[in-house]
Amino acid sequence: MDQPGYDYHIDIPGTTIFDGKQAMKGYALNKMCYDFNRAENREGFKADEEGWMTKYGLTEGQKAAIRSRNILQMIEEGGNIYYLAKLAGIFKLSVQDVGGLQTGRTTEEFQDFLQSQA
């Protein structure tokens, strides 16, 4: 039921809600990740991560998250999981690896969970 003025956000501990504020915060990070749709950009990033992050104007928090390969921190820094998927691929992480990180499970536990829901 649609109720004007009702706050539909659900508080899920450990979950970062991607809203307008997060979209603005993560614009540069998400733009960089979008550009990883092109193979030459992925190769350019692998060859010079620091230069690539500077080129896109990433914040220090975003850079730190990338340096540590911390996908959850990237989300907290405004990253949208759909754009981060390309970056995760550069780091050799699958969507199921990231799903495990997001749910506090190992990749194998997350895969078992998915299969149990089928």
N, C-alpha and C positions, 0 to 999 in steps of 0.2 A: 504494500500500500504506500502510495506516495504522499508524504506529509510535508508541506512547506515548512522550512526551518528545522527539520529533523536532521540530526547529524548522523549520516550513514556510515561514518568511519567506525570500524570495529577495532578495538585495541587488541592486537595480537602481539604479545611480548616478543621482542627481538625482530619485529617486522618494520621495515621502513616503508611508509606509504609514499608512492610516487605521485605527487600532486604538482600543482603549478609551481610551488616554491622549490621543490626538488628539481623540477624540469629546468628552472632558471639556474639553479645552483650547478647542475650537471651539463649545461649546454655545451661547453667546450669539450668535455670528456665524451659526450655522446656524439658530437660532430666528428671527433677523431675516430671513434669506433665505427661510425657510419662509413667513413672513408676507407675502412678496412674491407669493404666490399670489393675493392680493387686489389688484385694480387700484388701489384707493384707497391702499393701503400703498406701492405702487410710486411713485405720484404724490407721496405725502407725503415719501418718501425723496428724490426728485428736487428737491422744493421746499426741503428742509432736511436735507442729508446729515449735518451735524455733530450736529444735534439728534436725528436718528434713531439715530445710532450711540451717543450718550449714553443715550438712552432704553433701549436694549437692553444697556447695560453692556459695550460692546466694549472690549477691551484697547487700549493704545496701538499695539501691533504690528498688530492687526487694523485699527484706524483708518488707520494709515499705509499698509497694503496697499490699502485701499479708496480712499484719497485718490490713490494713484499708479496705480490701476486695474490692479494687479499680481495677476492671478489665481493665479499660481504661489505668490506670497507668501501669499495668502489660504489656500491649501491648507496651506502650512507652518504657518500660524497656527491650524490646526484646522478649516478649512473643508472640507466634504464637497462634492465636485464636483456631486452631484445637487442640493444646495441652492444652491450657487453659480451654477448655470445660470440661475436667475431674476435674480440680480444681474448676471451677464454680459450678459443680455438688456437690462437697463436701460442698460448701457454700450454697447449696440449690437454686442455680440460674439456670433457664432454658436457652436454646438457645435463646428463645424469650425475656427473661429478658435482656440478653446480647445485643441482637439486638436493644432493646429499648435504652440501655445505649449508644450504638455506634451511634445511630441516634438522640439522644436528645429527645426521646419520653418515655412515661411510657410504661410498658409492654402492657397495654390495647390499648394504641394508636398505638403501633407497630403491635399488632395483627390486629387491624382494618385496618391499612395500608396494611398489607399483604393480607387480605381478599379483599380489594378494587382493588388489582392488579391481582386477579384471573380471 
